[in-house]
Amino acid sequence: MKNGGRKIETKQLKTFLAVFSSGSFTKAAKILDTSQPAVSEQIKGLEKELGCRLFDRMGRSIQPTAKARILYPRACSVIEAMEGMAEEISREDATVSGELLIGASTIPGAYILPRFASLFQKKYPQVSFEVRIADSSDIIQMLTEHKLLLAIVGAKSHSPRLSFNTIVEDELVLVGSGRDRLPKSVSVNELLKIPFLLREEGSGTRRSIEEAVIRNGIAVSELKSVAVFGSNAAIKEAIKEGLGVSILSRISVRDELKCGSLREVAVEGLSMQRLFYAVTLKGRSLPRHYSVFLQKLLSMNKQAY
C-alpha cells in the first residue's frame, strides 16, 4: 500500500488494528504474539509514513486520535481484501473452515443460533463458533464499528449502511404463570390492568411490543409495569413466580408452554408478528466461511423455529 509515494506495510496496518481494537500496546503484543517494543516500533513507523499521530499516550493508557478513527475502517478493508485474495489463491477445493464470530440479540442467540450452528458444524466440521449476545442496539453498534462481520437481531435500525435479510418469522404472545387463574383471552383494555413485566429499553422484544401496542392506540407507559428485566430468562422466571405477565417471543417460551409452566393468553384484536434478521454492512466483503454460513441462514425455512 502506498501513500504519496511512501510504502505502508501490511504488518503496520495489522499492528495498528490490534492496538486500536484492544486499546493497549501490551494487549496488542499478546494478540500478535510479539513484544511490546515491536508493536511500538510498527506504530511509530506507520505514524511517520502517514505524517500524523495515531494514538495519544496518556500514562499507561492510550486513546486513538481522530485520524486513527478515520484510518481504522480503511485499514480493515485493506487487510480483509489482502486476506481474501490470499484465501482465493490458496483455496483449491470447497473447504469451509475458520472461526465464525457472530453477534446476536437475546432470542436468536439463545434459541435460534445454537440449533443452526449445530447443523452447520456437522456439515462443516472445520468451522468453530463464538456467539456474543447483547441487546439488538448494542449488537448493531458493534457491527457498525467493524467489531463484527455478521449479526442476527430482532429489530431493524434505519442505518443506510446496513443490510437486513429476514431469516426467521416469530410471534409475540402474552403469557402468564401456569399456576395462575388467568382467562383464555383478555381485551386490550383489560391488559392495561394486569401487572406487567417488560424487557429493558434497547431490546428487540421491547421494541416489538412498543410497535404492536402503538398500532392499537396504546403507549407502553400505559401498561401496569411492575418490573423491568434484562433478559427473557429472568422474565420467564418472574412470571412463573407470579410477579406478573409479559409479552414474549413464542420461540422463547415454546418449551414452557408445552410443559404447562407458562400459559398463553390471547389478546383480542392484537396481532403481534415479528421477524429476525441477518445483518451485514453494505459493501463489506465476507470471508468464505461467513459467506457460506450466511447463505445457509437465508435459505433455511423461515418458519422452522
N, C-alpha and C positions, 0 to 999 in steps of 0.2 A: 504494500500500500504506500502511495506517495503523497506528500503534502508539499506543494510548491517546489518540487524537485528533490525534497528530502525523503528519506526512506523511514517508514514506520513499520516496525517488526510485528509479526503476529504474536510473538511472545510478550511484547509490551502491552498489546491490547488485551491478551488473556490475563496478564497480571493486573492491569487496570480494572477489568471486570471483576476479578476476585476481590480486590481491595474495596471496590465500590459496593459490591453485594454484601460483603462480610462486615464492612465498616471498620476494618482493622488490618494493619500490615502483618501482625502476628498470625491472625486467623487466616489471612490470605496465604501466608507461607505454608501453613499446615494443609490448606486445600490444594496447593500446587506442589506439595512435597518438596519444598526448597527452604532456604534460610531467609530470615527477615532482612538481612543486608542485601540479599539478591533481589528481593521484592522492591526494596527502596531504590536500588540501582536502576531497575527497569522503569519505575515510575519517574525517576529523575530524567532518564533518557527520553521518555515519552514527552515529558513536560518541556524538555529542551527542544525536541523536534517540533512541537506544536507552538512553542513560544508563549506558554501560559502556565499558571499554576492550576493543578487539578484538585489538590487536597490542601486544606488548611490544617497544619499541625498545631494542636492545642493541648500541650502536655502529653498525656498518654492517649488522648483521643484524637480522631481526625474527623473532618467534615468535608464532604465534596463541595467544590465550588460550583458556581452557575455554569461554567464552561464544561465541568465534568458531567453535569446533568445533561448537557447538550450532546456530549460525546457518547454517553452510555448506550442509548438505543442504536446509534450508528455503529458502535463497536460490536454490539450484539449481532447486528445484521451481517457485518463483515465476517465475524467468526463463524456464524451459522452457515453463511454461503460457502466459506472455505471448507468447513467440516462436511457440508452436504456434497460438495464437489469431490472431496476425498472418498466419501462413502460410496458415491455413484461409480467412481473409477474402480474402487477395490471390490465392489459387490459383483459377484459373478453368478449368484443364484438369488432365490427369493427369500433368503433367511431374514426373519424378523427378530431382532434382539435388542436388548438395552433396557434401561430403566424408564418407566413412564411416571413422571411426576404430574399428578392431576389434582387440581383444586376442585372442591365440591362443597356445596351448601349441605346443611344437615341431613335432609331426607335422601338425596341421591348418594351422599357419602356413606350413609348408614344402611340404606335399603336397596339401592339400585347398583352401585358400583361393585360391592362385594360379589354379587352373583355374576355380573357380567365379566368382572376381572377373572373369576374362576374359569368361566367358559373360554375366555380369550387365552389364558395362560395354558390351558390344556392343549389348545391348538398350536400355540407358540410358546413352548416351554423355556425359551431363552429370554423371555421378557419378564421383568420384575416390576412391582408397583410401589409407589409411595403416594398415599392419598392425604392431602391436607384439607381438613374440614373447618369451615368457618361460615359466618353469615354470608348470604349472597353478595351483599355490598362489599364486604371485605375481600371475597374471592375475586370479584370483578376488579377491584383496585389492584390486587396482586397481578392480575392479568395485564392490565394497562401499564403497570410498572415493569413489565417484562420479567417478572419473577415466576410466571407460569406460561406454558405454551397452550394448555388446554384446560378448560373448566366445565363443570356441569352445575347449573344453578336452576332455581325455580322461579326466578323473576328477571324480567328484561330491564336493561337500562337503555337510555336514549343516546348513548355514545355512538357517533358515526364511525368510530374506529373499530367497533366490534361486530362480529358476525354471529348471529344466533340461529341455531338449527334445532327444531323440535326433535326430541328423541323418545319421550315417554308422555303419555296422557294420564292424568290423575284426576281425582275428585276430592274436594274438601267436604268433610262430613262432621256434623255435630255429634259429639259423643259424651256420655256420662258414665258414672260408675255402674257396673253390673249389679251392684247391691242396692242402688237407689231405686225408689219407685218413681220412675220417670215416665211420662206419657210417650206413646209411639210417635207423636208429632206435636209440634208447637207452632204457633203463628209467629211472625216476625216481632209483633208487639210483646208476646209472651217471652220471647227470647231475651228481651231487654230487662226482664225482672229476675232472671236466673243468675246466680253467682258465676262469673265467667273468668277463665284463665287465658292469658294472652302470651304469645311469644314476644321477645324483645323487638324494638324497632330495628330495622335493617335486615330482618329475616325474610326469606321469600314467602313463608307461610303467613306472616303478619301482613305483608303487602297484599297477598291474595285475599285474605279476609277483608281488609280495608276496601279493596276494589269490589268484592262481592256485596258487602253491606251497603256501600255507597250507591250501587245500582238499585237498591231497594229503598233509597232515601234515608239511610241511617248512617250516622258517623260512629266510628269506633268508640269515641268518647261517651256515647250514649249507652254502651254496654256496661253492665254492672261488674266492672273489673275488680277482682279481689286479690289478684296476684299476677305478676309477670315473671316468666321463666326464660332461661337462656337455651333451652333445648326441648325437643319434643319428648324425650325420655322423661325429663323432670315433670312435664305437664301430665304425661300419662300416669305417672306415679301419684301425682297430686289428685287427679281425677279418681283414681282407684281408692284413695283415702277419703273421698267425699268432699274435697275442698270446693269443687265447682265443676262446670262443664267447659268444653272448648271445641273449637273447630280445627280439625287436624286432617292431614293427608290420609286418604283411605289406605294408601300403600303402607304408611307407618303404623296403622292400627289393625291391619287385617288379621294378625295372629290373635290379638286381644279380643277382637270381635268374634272370632271363631271359637275361642275357649270360653267366652262369656264374661271375662273380667271387665270389659267395656261394652256399653250398649249404644247403638246408633239411634239417634232421634231425628226424624225428618223435620225440616223447617219448611212450612208451607210456602210455596211460591219462590223459594230461594234455591237457585241452581248455582253450584259452585265448582265449575270445572277449572282445572289448572294444567299447565304444561311444564315440562322440564326441558332444558335446552343445553346443547353442547355449544360452548362459546370459544371462539378464537379471535385473534387480532387480524383484521383485514390486511392483506398484503404480506403477512408474515409466513414464510415457508416453514413446513413442519418436517422434522426428521422422519425417516421411513416408518419406524415403529409407531410414531404418533399418528402418521397419516393412515396407516392400516387400521389402527385402533379406532380412529375417528370414523372411517368408512364403515366399519363393522357396527359402530354405535348408530350411525344414520340409517343403516339398512335393517336394523332389528325391528321386530313387531312392536309398535308404539303402545299397544295395549297388553303386552306380555306381562306386565307387572301388576 
